[in-house]
């Protein structure tokens, strides 16, 4: 049920590189963690992707704990956290789709 968020992160980095190239630069400024150093939309998107990834890891951990019979994990919690992780991933996927669509629309505009 869980999918890595690495694909979304790499898509974000590709979009940032294309945006910098379109603006006349060669590459966007990247810090040591691989995130863009701007403090606006990119950092908010990175934080959202990190939260989605954390939610998926938490749901996977709880599911594994339930499978091995941990007494402090109930099936209800496992199912709810799994659905939260799934909804977060679907939301991230839709945001990515909208961003790609908007980017394509902008690139097709005549100046």
N, C-alpha and C positions, 0 to 999 in steps of 0.2 A: 504494500500500500504506500510505502514511503518512497519518494524519488529524490535523488540528490538535487540540490539547488545550484550545483555547479554550472549546469547548462544555462540557468537564468543569469548567473554572475558573468559567465563568459559572453552571453548575448549583450549584457549591459556594457561590458568592456569594449566589445566590438562597436556598439553604437557610439560610445564615447570617442573611440578612435576615429570613426567616420565623421562625427560632428567636428572634431578638432581638425581633421583633414579638410572638411568643407569650409571651415572658418579660416583656412590659410595656414594653420599650424601643422606640425608633423605628427605629434603624438600628445595626448593629454597628460597632464602632470599626475603621476601615480606615486603614492607613498609606499612604504615597506610592506604593508598588508595587502597591496594590490588594489586598493580603493582609490578613487579619484580624490584629490586633495581639496576640491571645492566643498563648501559647507552648506550647499543648498539642496537641490532636488536629489543629486546623486547620493549624498550622505543619508537622506531620508529613505531613499530606495534601498540602499545597502543595509540600513538598520531593519527595514521590513523583510528583506531577504534573509537576514540573520535570524530574525524572529521566526520566520517560517521554517527555517532549518532546525532551530532549537525545538520548536513544537513537534516536528517530525521525529527528531531524535528522542524526545521525551515519550512520545506515543509508542515508538518502537521499543524503548526500554521498559515501559510499563507492560506492553504486550508480552515481552520476553519474561518479565518477572511473573506475570500471571501464568504463563505456560509452565514455568518450573514450580509453581505452587506457592509463591510468596503469600503469606497470610495477610499482609497489609495492603494488598492490591485487589480491588473488586472488579468484577466484569463490567459493571456500570462505568467505572472510571476509565477503564481501558477503551471501551466503546466510545465514550464521549470525547476523550482525548484524541482518539483516532479520527473521529469526525471533524474535530477542530483542526487537526493537522491537514486533513484532506481539503477542507474548505479554504484554509489559508493557502495551500498550494494552488487550488483552482483560482483563487483571487489573484495570486501572483502571476499565474499563467495568463489570465485575462488582461492584467495590467501590461504585461509584456506584449501581448498581441495588439493592444491599443497603441502602445508606444511605437511598435514597428509600423503599424498602419499610418500613424501620424507622420512618422519619419518618411515613409514612402510618399505620402501625399505632398509633403513639403518639398521633397526632391523632384517631384514631377511638376511643380509650379514653374511657370515661365516668368522670367524676371523682366 
